[in-house]
Each structure stands twice: as structure tokens, then as C-alpha cells.
């Protein structure tokens, strides 16, 4: 939920990275936000979580309506 919430709150992430721990390992997912002061803040999830959460993002890496509904159902959204 924290990773989805990270995408709901401004400033929104501006880039995504998919680092691999080793050559043949599945990729993790890292979202990067640039704060007002220019500092970068990142949040990373592992490969299994990446696989589970990717359906909650559209092609432009924005949260889908389903993701927003899930967050609202869990009282993350006001």
C-alpha cells in the first residue's frame, strides 16, 4: 500500500528504475520523486511486489481507478 500511496501524493514520481540484484534475477521497481528543494526521494519494492502491483498502473505509470479505489477502501485517501 505504501508504494501505491507514494504515487498518489504530490509531488508525483517522475522516473522509475528497474534494478536487478544479479544478471538473471527479476527486476525490482524503484520510483523517484524530486522534492521542491531538489532532493530526490525514492521508494523501492522487490520483484514479487512489482509483479503484483504493476496492474495498478497505466502505460504512463499513473495509478489506475482500481488502485485509487483500493486505497480509498483502505482509508488511505481522504
PyMOL Python script that loads the backbone (N, CA, C, O; Angstrom):
from pymol import cmd

cmd.read_pdbstr("""\
ATOM      1  N   UNK A   1       0.810  -1.195   0.000  1.00  0.00           N
ATOM      2  CA  UNK A   1       0.000   0.000   0.000  1.00  0.00           C
ATOM      3  C   UNK A   1       0.859   1.266   0.000  1.00  0.00           C
ATOM      4  O   UNK A   1       0.511   2.263  -0.634  1.00  0.00           O
ATOM      5  N   UNK A   2       1.963   1.217   0.704  1.00  0.00           N
ATOM      6  CA  UNK A   2       2.824   2.409   0.789  1.00  0.00           C
ATOM      7  C   UNK A   2       3.337   2.808  -0.593  1.00  0.00           C
ATOM      8  O   UNK A   2       3.452   3.995  -0.900  1.00  0.00           O
ATOM      9  N   UNK A   3       3.644   1.816  -1.418  1.00  0.00           N
ATOM     10  CA  UNK A   3       4.155   2.120  -2.752  1.00  0.00           C
ATOM     11  C   UNK A   3       3.077   2.785  -3.604  1.00  0.00           C
ATOM     12  O   UNK A   3       3.361   3.724  -4.348  1.00  0.00           O
ATOM     13  N   UNK A   4       1.848   2.302  -3.496  1.00  0.00           N
ATOM     14  CA  UNK A   4       0.744   2.931  -4.236  1.00  0.00           C
ATOM     15  C   UNK A   4       0.487   4.340  -3.706  1.00  0.00           C
ATOM     16  O   UNK A   4       0.274   5.274  -4.479  1.00  0.00           O
ATOM     17  N   UNK A   5       0.510   4.481  -2.393  1.00  0.00           N
ATOM     18  CA  UNK A   5       0.284   5.798  -1.794  1.00  0.00           C
ATOM     19  C   UNK A   5       1.364   6.789  -2.228  1.00  0.00           C
ATOM     20  O   UNK A   5       1.075   7.966  -2.448  1.00  0.00           O
ATOM     21  N   UNK A   6       2.603   6.319  -2.352  1.00  0.00           N
ATOM     22  CA  UNK A   6       3.717   7.140  -2.816  1.00  0.00           C
ATOM     23  C   UNK A   6       3.387   7.767  -4.169  1.00  0.00           C
ATOM     24  O   UNK A   6       3.813   8.884  -4.460  1.00  0.00           O
ATOM     25  N   UNK A   7       2.631   7.049  -4.990  1.00  0.00           N
ATOM     26  CA  UNK A   7       2.244   7.538  -6.317  1.00  0.00           C
ATOM     27  C   UNK A   7       1.010   8.428  -6.289  1.00  0.00           C
ATOM     28  O   UNK A   7       0.696   9.085  -7.282  1.00  0.00           O
ATOM     29  N   UNK A   8       0.314   8.454  -5.170  1.00  0.00           N
ATOM     30  CA  UNK A   8      -0.906   9.242  -5.040  1.00  0.00           C
ATOM     31  C   UNK A   8      -0.623  10.651  -4.541  1.00  0.00           C
ATOM     32  O   UNK A   8      -1.355  11.591  -4.853  1.00  0.00           O
ATOM     33  N   UNK A   9       0.445  10.789  -3.763  1.00  0.00           N
ATOM     34  CA  UNK A   9       0.755  12.066  -3.119  1.00  0.00           C
ATOM     35  C   UNK A   9       1.718  12.901  -3.961  1.00  0.00           C
ATOM     36  O   UNK A   9       2.671  12.382  -4.543  1.00  0.00           O
ATOM     37  N   UNK A  10       1.448  14.201  -4.013  1.00  0.00           N
ATOM     38  CA  UNK A  10       2.335  15.126  -4.731  1.00  0.00           C
ATOM     39  C   UNK A  10       3.568  15.408  -3.895  1.00  0.00           C
ATOM     40  O   UNK A  10       3.494  15.370  -2.667  1.00  0.00           O
ATOM     41  N   UNK A  11       4.686  15.686  -4.517  1.00  0.00           N
ATOM     42  CA  UNK A  11       4.925  15.627  -5.961  1.00  0.00           C
ATOM     43  C   UNK A  11       4.901  14.171  -6.425  1.00  0.00           C
ATOM     44  O   UNK A  11       5.303  13.266  -5.694  1.00  0.00           O
ATOM     45  N   UNK A  12       4.431  13.969  -7.627  1.00  0.00           N
ATOM     46  CA  UNK A  12       4.329  12.623  -8.168  1.00  0.00           C
ATOM     47  C   UNK A  12       5.698  12.146  -8.640  1.00  0.00           C
ATOM     48  O   UNK A  12       6.538  12.963  -9.017  1.00  0.00           O
ATOM     49  N   UNK A  13       5.933  10.837  -8.626  1.00  0.00           N
ATOM     50  CA  UNK A  13       7.204  10.323  -9.152  1.00  0.00           C
ATOM     51  C   UNK A  13       7.403  10.759 -10.607  1.00  0.00           C
ATOM     52  O   UNK A  13       6.453  10.841 -11.386  1.00  0.00           O
ATOM     53  N   UNK A  14       8.643  11.031 -10.941  1.00  0.00           N
ATOM     54  CA  UNK A  14       8.963  11.483 -12.290  1.00  0.00           C
ATOM     55  C   UNK A  14       9.777  10.471 -13.077  1.00  0.00           C
ATOM     56  O   UNK A  14       9.906  10.579 -14.296  1.00  0.00           O
ATOM     57  N   UNK A  15      10.324   9.494 -12.380  1.00  0.00           N
ATOM     58  CA  UNK A  15      11.044   8.443 -13.102  1.00  0.00           C
ATOM     59  C   UNK A  15      10.967   7.133 -12.325  1.00  0.00           C
ATOM     60  O   UNK A  15      10.749   7.113 -11.114  1.00  0.00           O
ATOM     61  N   UNK A  16      11.153   6.040 -13.066  1.00  0.00           N
ATOM     62  CA  UNK A  16      11.087   4.710 -12.497  1.00  0.00           C
ATOM     63  C   UNK A  16      12.294   3.942 -12.983  1.00  0.00           C
ATOM     64  O   UNK A  16      12.701   4.045 -14.140  1.00  0.00           O
ATOM     65  N   UNK A  17      12.851   3.175 -12.080  1.00  0.00           N
ATOM     66  CA  UNK A  17      14.018   2.371 -12.417  1.00  0.00           C
ATOM     67  C   UNK A  17      13.689   0.922 -12.077  1.00  0.00           C
ATOM     68  O   UNK A  17      12.902   0.652 -11.170  1.00  0.00           O
ATOM     69  N   UNK A  18      14.293   0.001 -12.806  1.00  0.00           N
ATOM     70  CA  UNK A  18      14.038  -1.414 -12.589  1.00  0.00           C
ATOM     71  C   UNK A  18      15.383  -2.136 -12.386  1.00  0.00           C
ATOM     72  O   UNK A  18      15.854  -2.853 -13.268  1.00  0.00           O
ATOM     73  N   UNK A  19      15.992  -1.930 -11.203  1.00  0.00           N
ATOM     74  CA  UNK A  19      17.300  -2.529 -10.945  1.00  0.00           C
ATOM     75  C   UNK A  19      17.206  -4.037 -10.721  1.00  0.00           C
ATOM     76  O   UNK A  19      16.222  -4.544 -10.182  1.00  0.00           O
ATOM     77  N   UNK A  20      18.252  -4.736 -11.147  1.00  0.00           N
ATOM     78  CA  UNK A  20      18.358  -6.186 -10.928  1.00  0.00           C
ATOM     79  C   UNK A  20      19.463  -6.430  -9.902  1.00  0.00           C
ATOM     80  O   UNK A  20      20.510  -5.784  -9.929  1.00  0.00           O
ATOM     81  N   UNK A  21      19.210  -7.354  -9.020  1.00  0.00           N
ATOM     82  CA  UNK A  21      20.201  -7.694  -7.991  1.00  0.00           C
ATOM     83  C   UNK A  21      21.351  -8.519  -8.590  1.00  0.00           C
ATOM     84  O   UNK A  21      22.486  -8.462  -8.117  1.00  0.00           O
ATOM     85  N   UNK A  22      21.034  -9.277  -9.629  1.00  0.00           N
ATOM     86  CA  UNK A  22      22.055 -10.028 -10.361  1.00  0.00           C
ATOM     87  C   UNK A  22      21.583 -10.183 -11.801  1.00  0.00           C
ATOM     88  O   UNK A  22      20.445  -9.837 -12.119  1.00  0.00           O
ATOM     89  N   UNK A  23      22.421 -10.686 -12.652  1.00  0.00           N
ATOM     90  CA  UNK A  23      22.148 -10.753 -14.084  1.00  0.00           C
ATOM     91  C   UNK A  23      20.838 -11.453 -14.426  1.00  0.00           C
ATOM     92  O   UNK A  23      20.083 -10.959 -15.264  1.00  0.00           O
ATOM     93  N   UNK A  24      20.558 -12.564 -13.813  1.00  0.00           N
ATOM     94  CA  UNK A  24      19.373 -13.354 -14.169  1.00  0.00           C
ATOM     95  C   UNK A  24      18.211 -13.172 -13.201  1.00  0.00           C
ATOM     96  O   UNK A  24      17.181 -13.832 -13.339  1.00  0.00           O
ATOM     97  N   UNK A  25      18.363 -12.302 -12.243  1.00  0.00           N
ATOM     98  CA  UNK A  25      17.294 -12.088 -11.259  1.00  0.00           C
ATOM     99  C   UNK A  25      16.197 -11.204 -11.826  1.00  0.00           C
ATOM    100  O   UNK A  25      16.456 -10.362 -12.686  1.00  0.00           O
ATOM    101  N   UNK A  26      14.963 -11.392 -11.345  1.00  0.00           N
ATOM    102  CA  UNK A  26      13.897 -10.485 -11.769  1.00  0.00           C
ATOM    103  C   UNK A  26      14.160  -9.078 -11.223  1.00  0.00           C
ATOM    104  O   UNK A  26      14.831  -8.913 -10.204  1.00  0.00           O
ATOM    105  N   UNK A  27      13.634  -8.091 -11.898  1.00  0.00           N
ATOM    106  CA  UNK A  27      13.892  -6.697 -11.524  1.00  0.00           C
ATOM    107  C   UNK A  27      12.989  -6.242 -10.378  1.00  0.00           C
ATOM    108  O   UNK A  27      11.835  -6.655 -10.266  1.00  0.00           O
ATOM    109  N   UNK A  28      13.542  -5.394  -9.550  1.00  0.00           N
ATOM    110  CA  UNK A  28      12.761  -4.682  -8.534  1.00  0.00           C
ATOM    111  C   UNK A  28      12.215  -3.431  -9.223  1.00  0.00           C
ATOM    112  O   UNK A  28      12.478  -3.210 -10.405  1.00  0.00           O
ATOM    113  N   UNK A  29      11.463  -2.619  -8.495  1.00  0.00           N
ATOM    114  CA  UNK A  29      10.945  -1.378  -9.069  1.00  0.00           C
ATOM    115  C   UNK A  29      11.208  -0.245  -8.088  1.00  0.00           C
ATOM    116  O   UNK A  29      10.891  -0.345  -6.903  1.00  0.00           O
ATOM    117  N   UNK A  30      11.789   0.825  -8.594  1.00  0.00           N
ATOM    118  CA  UNK A  30      12.111   1.995  -7.772  1.00  0.00           C
ATOM    119  C   UNK A  30      11.442   3.217  -8.395  1.00  0.00           C
ATOM    120  O   UNK A  30      11.632   3.506  -9.576  1.00  0.00           O
ATOM    121  N   UNK A  31      10.660   3.925  -7.592  1.00  0.00           N
ATOM    122  CA  UNK A  31      10.026   5.168  -8.034  1.00  0.00           C
ATOM    123  C   UNK A  31      10.819   6.332  -7.431  1.00  0.00           C
ATOM    124  O   UNK A  31      11.251   6.271  -6.279  1.00  0.00           O
ATOM    125  N   UNK A  32      11.001   7.384  -8.220  1.00  0.00           N
ATOM    126  CA  UNK A  32      11.800   8.537  -7.791  1.00  0.00           C
ATOM    127  C   UNK A  32      10.967   9.808  -7.888  1.00  0.00           C
ATOM    128  O   UNK A  32      10.378  10.109  -8.926  1.00  0.00           O
ATOM    129  N   UNK A  33      10.933  10.544  -6.782  1.00  0.00           N
ATOM    130  CA  UNK A  33      10.272  11.856  -6.747  1.00  0.00           C
ATOM    131  C   UNK A  33      11.345  12.914  -6.558  1.00  0.00           C
ATOM    132  O   UNK A  33      12.334  12.680  -5.863  1.00  0.00           O
ATOM    133  N   UNK A  34      11.158  14.066  -7.165  1.00  0.00           N
ATOM    134  CA  UNK A  34      12.046  15.198  -6.936  1.00  0.00           C
ATOM    135  C   UNK A  34      11.262  16.206  -6.098  1.00  0.00           C
ATOM    136  O   UNK A  34      10.247  16.743  -6.541  1.00  0.00           O
ATOM    137  N   UNK A  35      11.738  16.449  -4.903  1.00  0.00           N
ATOM    138  CA  UNK A  35      11.051  17.349  -3.986  1.00  0.00           C
ATOM    139  C   UNK A  35      11.322  18.804  -4.373  1.00  0.00           C
ATOM    140  O   UNK A  35      12.180  19.085  -5.209  1.00  0.00           O
ATOM    141  N   UNK A  36      10.578  19.721  -3.753  1.00  0.00           N
ATOM    142  CA  UNK A  36      10.711  21.154  -4.054  1.00  0.00           C
ATOM    143  C   UNK A  36      12.137  21.661  -3.903  1.00  0.00           C
ATOM    144  O   UNK A  36      12.578  22.522  -4.664  1.00  0.00           O
ATOM    145  N   UNK A  37      12.854  21.132  -2.927  1.00  0.00           N
ATOM    146  CA  UNK A  37      14.224  21.576  -2.673  1.00  0.00           C
ATOM    147  C   UNK A  37      15.244  20.894  -3.588  1.00  0.00           C
ATOM    148  O   UNK A  37      16.448  21.104  -3.446  1.00  0.00           O
ATOM    149  N   UNK A  38      14.752  20.067  -4.539  1.00  0.00           N
ATOM    150  CA  UNK A  38      15.639  19.397  -5.483  1.00  0.00           C
ATOM    151  C   UNK A  38      16.114  18.033  -5.016  1.00  0.00           C
ATOM    152  O   UNK A  38      16.730  17.296  -5.786  1.00  0.00           O
ATOM    153  N   UNK A  39      15.840  17.691  -3.778  1.00  0.00           N
ATOM    154  CA  UNK A  39      16.263  16.402  -3.229  1.00  0.00           C
ATOM    155  C   UNK A  39      15.430  15.276  -3.842  1.00  0.00           C
ATOM    156  O   UNK A  39      14.219  15.416  -4.015  1.00  0.00           O
ATOM    157  N   UNK A  40      16.079  14.169  -4.167  1.00  0.00           N
ATOM    158  CA  UNK A  40      15.373  13.007  -4.704  1.00  0.00           C
ATOM    159  C   UNK A  40      14.985  12.074  -3.565  1.00  0.00           C
ATOM    160  O   UNK A  40      15.785  11.800  -2.670  1.00  0.00           O
ATOM    161  N   UNK A  41      13.755  11.595  -3.610  1.00  0.00           N
ATOM    162  CA  UNK A  41      13.256  10.633  -2.643  1.00  0.00           C
ATOM    163  C   UNK A  41      12.842   9.406  -3.434  1.00  0.00           C
ATOM    164  O   UNK A  41      12.139   9.519  -4.438  1.00  0.00           O
ATOM    165  N   UNK A  42      13.277   8.232  -2.986  1.00  0.00           N
ATOM    166  CA  UNK A  42      12.950   7.004  -3.706  1.00  0.00           C
ATOM    167  C   UNK A  42      12.224   6.023  -2.796  1.00  0.00           C
ATOM    168  O   UNK A  42      12.354   6.063  -1.573  1.00  0.00           O
ATOM    169  N   UNK A  43      11.471   5.157  -3.415  1.00  0.00           N
ATOM    170  CA  UNK A  43      10.825   4.053  -2.714  1.00  0.00           C
ATOM    171  C   UNK A  43      10.948   2.853  -3.634  1.00  0.00           C
ATOM    172  O   UNK A  43      10.627   2.933  -4.819  1.00  0.00           O
ATOM    173  N   UNK A  44      11.415   1.740  -3.085  1.00  0.00           N
ATOM    174  CA  UNK A  44      11.666   0.555  -3.899  1.00  0.00           C
ATOM    175  C   UNK A  44      10.895  -0.637  -3.358  1.00  0.00           C
ATOM    176  O   UNK A  44      10.756  -0.810  -2.147  1.00  0.00           O
ATOM    177  N   UNK A  45      10.397  -1.453  -4.275  1.00  0.00           N
ATOM    178  CA  UNK A  45       9.755  -2.711  -3.908  1.00  0.00           C
ATOM    179  C   UNK A  45      10.471  -3.835  -4.641  1.00  0.00           C
ATOM    180  O   UNK A  45      11.084  -3.622  -5.687  1.00  0.00           O
ATOM    181  N   UNK A  46      10.383  -5.023  -4.081  1.00  0.00           N
ATOM    182  CA  UNK A  46      11.050  -6.177  -4.673  1.00  0.00           C
ATOM    183  C   UNK A  46      10.322  -6.734  -5.885  1.00  0.00           C
ATOM    184  O   UNK A  46       9.233  -6.277  -6.230  1.00  0.00           O
ATOM    185  N   UNK A  47      10.927  -7.720  -6.528  1.00  0.00           N
ATOM    186  CA  UNK A  47      10.372  -8.288  -7.756  1.00  0.00           C
ATOM    187  C   UNK A  47       8.968  -8.879  -7.598  1.00  0.00           C
ATOM    188  O   UNK A  47       8.127  -8.690  -8.478  1.00  0.00           O
ATOM    189  N   UNK A  48       8.701  -9.576  -6.519  1.00  0.00           N
ATOM    190  CA  UNK A  48       7.378 -10.177  -6.327  1.00  0.00           C
ATOM    191  C   UNK A  48       6.308  -9.103  -6.165  1.00  0.00           C
ATOM    192  O   UNK A  48       5.218  -9.216  -6.726  1.00  0.00           O
ATOM    193  N   UNK A  49       6.616  -8.072  -5.405  1.00  0.00           N
ATOM    194  CA  UNK A  49       5.670  -6.970  -5.228  1.00  0.00           C
ATOM    195  C   UNK A  49       5.467  -6.220  -6.540  1.00  0.00           C
ATOM    196  O   UNK A  49       4.358  -5.782  -6.847  1.00  0.00           O
ATOM    197  N   UNK A  50       6.532  -6.075  -7.303  1.00  0.00           N
ATOM    198  CA  UNK A  50       6.431  -5.406  -8.605  1.00  0.00           C
ATOM    199  C   UNK A  50       5.426  -6.139  -9.482  1.00  0.00           C
ATOM    200  O   UNK A  50       4.566  -5.521 -10.110  1.00  0.00           O
ATOM    201  N   UNK A  51       5.541  -7.449  -9.516  1.00  0.00           N
ATOM    202  CA  UNK A  51       4.642  -8.265 -10.328  1.00  0.00           C
ATOM    203  C   UNK A  51       3.184  -8.091  -9.864  1.00  0.00           C
ATOM    204  O   UNK A  51       2.278  -8.016 -10.694  1.00  0.00           O
ATOM    205  N   UNK A  52       2.962  -8.028  -8.557  1.00  0.00           N
ATOM    206  CA  UNK A  52       1.605  -7.875  -8.021  1.00  0.00           C
ATOM    207  C   UNK A  52       1.035  -6.483  -8.254  1.00  0.00           C
ATOM    208  O   UNK A  52      -0.167  -6.342  -8.481  1.00  0.00           O
ATOM    209  N   UNK A  53       1.875  -5.452  -8.204  1.00  0.00           N
ATOM    210  CA  UNK A  53       1.376  -4.076  -8.271  1.00  0.00           C
ATOM    211  C   UNK A  53       1.307  -3.475  -9.676  1.00  0.00           C
ATOM    212  O   UNK A  53       0.596  -2.490  -9.875  1.00  0.00           O
ATOM    213  N   UNK A  54       2.010  -4.026 -10.639  1.00  0.00           N
ATOM    214  CA  UNK A  54       2.008  -3.442 -11.989  1.00  0.00           C
ATOM    215  C   UNK A  54       0.604  -3.283 -12.594  1.00  0.00           C
ATOM    216  O   UNK A  54       0.383  -2.317 -13.325  1.00  0.00           O
ATOM    217  N   UNK A  55      -0.350  -4.178 -12.327  1.00  0.00           N
ATOM    218  CA  UNK A  55      -1.696  -3.970 -12.872  1.00  0.00           C
ATOM    219  C   UNK A  55      -2.380  -2.701 -12.348  1.00  0.00           C
ATOM    220  O   UNK A  55      -3.378  -2.266 -12.922  1.00  0.00           O
ATOM    221  N   UNK A  56      -1.871  -2.113 -11.288  1.00  0.00           N
ATOM    222  CA  UNK A  56      -2.458  -0.896 -10.728  1.00  0.00           C
ATOM    223  C   UNK A  56      -1.925   0.382 -11.382  1.00  0.00           C
ATOM    224  O   UNK A  56      -2.275   1.485 -10.962  1.00  0.00           O
ATOM    225  N   UNK A  57      -1.084   0.237 -12.403  1.00  0.00           N
ATOM    226  CA  UNK A  57      -0.520   1.375 -13.117  1.00  0.00           C
ATOM    227  C   UNK A  57      -0.911   1.307 -14.588  1.00  0.00           C
ATOM    228  O   UNK A  57      -1.010   0.226 -15.168  1.00  0.00           O
ATOM    229  N   UNK A  58      -1.133   2.482 -15.182  1.00  0.00           N
ATOM    230  CA  UNK A  58      -1.413   2.513 -16.619  1.00  0.00           C
ATOM    231  C   UNK A  58      -0.092   2.605 -17.376  1.00  0.00           C
ATOM    232  O   UNK A  58       0.978   2.531 -16.772  1.00  0.00           O
ATOM    233  N   UNK A  59      -0.164   2.764 -18.677  1.00  0.00           N
ATOM    234  CA  UNK A  59       1.039   2.794 -19.522  1.00  0.00           C
ATOM    235  C   UNK A  59       1.961   3.965 -19.201  1.00  0.00           C
ATOM    236  O   UNK A  59       3.160   3.902 -19.474  1.00  0.00           O
ATOM    237  N   UNK A  60       1.413   5.030 -18.624  1.00  0.00           N
ATOM    238  CA  UNK A  60       2.223   6.203 -18.272  1.00  0.00           C
ATOM    239  C   UNK A  60       2.627   6.207 -16.795  1.00  0.00           C
ATOM    240  O   UNK A  60       3.062   7.228 -16.263  1.00  0.00           O
ATOM    241  N   UNK A  61       2.477   5.048 -16.143  1.00  0.00           N
ATOM    242  CA  UNK A  61       2.839   4.853 -14.731  1.00  0.00           C
ATOM    243  C   UNK A  61       2.021   5.735 -13.785  1.00  0.00           C
ATOM    244  O   UNK A  61       2.522   6.180 -12.752  1.00  0.00           O
ATOM    245  N   UNK A  62       0.766   5.981 -14.145  1.00  0.00           N
ATOM    246  CA  UNK A  62      -0.162   6.660 -13.247  1.00  0.00           C
ATOM    247  C   UNK A  62      -1.049   5.597 -12.616  1.00  0.00           C
ATOM    248  O   UNK A  62      -1.270   4.535 -13.198  1.00  0.00           O
ATOM    249  N   UNK A  63      -1.555   5.886 -11.428  1.00  0.00           N
ATOM    250  CA  UNK A  63      -2.444   4.938 -10.764  1.00  0.00           C
ATOM    251  C   UNK A  63      -3.742   4.783 -11.543  1.00  0.00           C
ATOM    252  O   UNK A  63      -4.300   5.763 -12.036  1.00  0.00           O
ATOM    253  N   UNK A  64      -4.216   3.559 -11.650  1.00  0.00           N
ATOM    254  CA  UNK A  64      -5.493   3.295 -12.297  1.00  0.00           C
ATOM    255  C   UNK A  64      -6.630   3.616 -11.334  1.00  0.00           C
ATOM    256  O   UNK A  64      -6.403   3.815 -10.140  1.00  0.00           O
ATOM    257  N   UNK A  65      -7.840   3.665 -11.850  1.00  0.00           N
ATOM    258  CA  UNK A  65      -9.011   3.882 -10.998  1.00  0.00           C
ATOM    259  C   UNK A  65      -9.143   2.757  -9.979  1.00  0.00           C
ATOM    260  O   UNK A  65      -9.569   2.987  -8.847  1.00  0.00           O
ATOM    261  N   UNK A  66      -8.782   1.555 -10.375  1.00  0.00           N
ATOM    262  CA  UNK A  66      -8.839   0.409  -9.462  1.00  0.00           C
ATOM    263  C   UNK A  66      -7.878   0.614  -8.281  1.00  0.00           C
ATOM    264  O   UNK A  66      -8.218   0.294  -7.143  1.00  0.00           O
ATOM    265  N   UNK A  67      -6.701   1.136  -8.549  1.00  0.00           N
ATOM    266  CA  UNK A  67      -5.736   1.403  -7.476  1.00  0.00           C
ATOM    267  C   UNK A  67      -6.265   2.476  -6.530  1.00  0.00           C
ATOM    268  O   UNK A  67      -6.147   2.353  -5.311  1.00  0.00           O
ATOM    269  N   UNK A  68      -6.842   3.517  -7.093  1.00  0.00           N
ATOM    270  CA  UNK A  68      -7.412   4.592  -6.260  1.00  0.00           C
ATOM    271  C   UNK A  68      -8.549   4.064  -5.394  1.00  0.00           C
ATOM    272  O   UNK A  68      -8.673   4.448  -4.231  1.00  0.00           O
ATOM    273  N   UNK A  69      -9.378   3.186  -5.952  1.00  0.00           N
ATOM    274  CA  UNK A  69     -10.478   2.591  -5.191  1.00  0.00           C
ATOM    275  C   UNK A  69      -9.934   1.716  -4.058  1.00  0.00           C
ATOM    276  O   UNK A  69     -10.466   1.726  -2.948  1.00  0.00           O
ATOM    277  N   UNK A  70      -8.881   0.966  -4.344  1.00  0.00           N
ATOM    278  CA  UNK A  70      -8.257   0.129  -3.327  1.00  0.00           C
ATOM    279  C   UNK A  70      -7.716   0.982  -2.179  1.00  0.00           C
ATOM    280  O   UNK A  70      -7.915   0.654  -1.009  1.00  0.00           O
ATOM    281  N   UNK A  71      -7.036   2.068  -2.515  1.00  0.00           N
ATOM    282  CA  UNK A  71      -6.515   2.963  -1.489  1.00  0.00           C
ATOM    283  C   UNK A  71      -7.640   3.598  -0.683  1.00  0.00           C
ATOM    284  O   UNK A  71      -7.540   3.739   0.536  1.00  0.00           O
ATOM    285  N   UNK A  72      -8.696   3.974  -1.363  1.00  0.00           N
ATOM    286  CA  UNK A  72      -9.834   4.589  -0.671  1.00  0.00           C
ATOM    287  C   UNK A  72     -10.499   3.573   0.253  1.00  0.00           C
ATOM    288  O   UNK A  72     -10.890   3.914   1.370  1.00  0.00           O
ATOM    289  N   UNK A  73     -10.629   2.342  -0.200  1.00  0.00           N
ATOM    290  CA  UNK A  73     -11.228   1.290   0.628  1.00  0.00           C
ATOM    291  C   UNK A  73     -10.407   1.016   1.878  1.00  0.00           C
ATOM    292  O   UNK A  73     -10.938   0.583   2.900  1.00  0.00           O
ATOM    293  N   UNK A  74      -9.117   1.271   1.788  1.00  0.00           N
ATOM    294  CA  UNK A  74      -8.222   1.072   2.930  1.00  0.00           C
ATOM    295  C   UNK A  74      -7.967   2.374   3.676  1.00  0.00           C
ATOM    296  O   UNK A  74      -7.038   2.465   4.477  1.00  0.00           O
ATOM    297  N   UNK A  75      -8.784   3.369   3.414  1.00  0.00           N
ATOM    298  CA  UNK A  75      -8.761   4.669   4.092  1.00  0.00           C
ATOM    299  C   UNK A  75      -7.429   5.407   3.982  1.00  0.00           C
ATOM    300  O   UNK A  75      -7.028   6.128   4.896  1.00  0.00           O
ATOM    301  N   UNK A  76      -6.754   5.217   2.853  1.00  0.00           N
ATOM    302  CA  UNK A  76      -5.523   5.955   2.608  1.00  0.00           C
ATOM    303  C   UNK A  76      -5.855   7.289   1.969  1.00  0.00           C
ATOM    304  O   UNK A  76      -5.140   8.272   2.162  1.00  0.00           O
ATOM    305  N   UNK A  77      -6.951   7.324   1.201  1.00  0.00           N
ATOM    306  CA  UNK A  77      -7.383   8.539   0.528  1.00  0.00           C
ATOM    307  C   UNK A  77      -8.439   9.199   1.374  1.00  0.00           C
ATOM    308  O   UNK A  77      -9.347   8.533   1.873  1.00  0.00           O
ATOM    309  N   UNK A  78      -8.330  10.516   1.543  1.00  0.00           N
ATOM    310  CA  UNK A  78      -9.329  11.239   2.348  1.00  0.00           C
ATOM    311  C   UNK A  78     -10.653  11.313   1.642  1.00  0.00           C
ATOM    312  O   UNK A  78     -11.605  11.884   2.173  1.00  0.00           O
TER     313      UNK A  78
END
""", "prot")
cmd.dss("prot")
cmd.show_as("cartoon", "prot")
cmd.util.cbc("prot")
cmd.orient("prot")
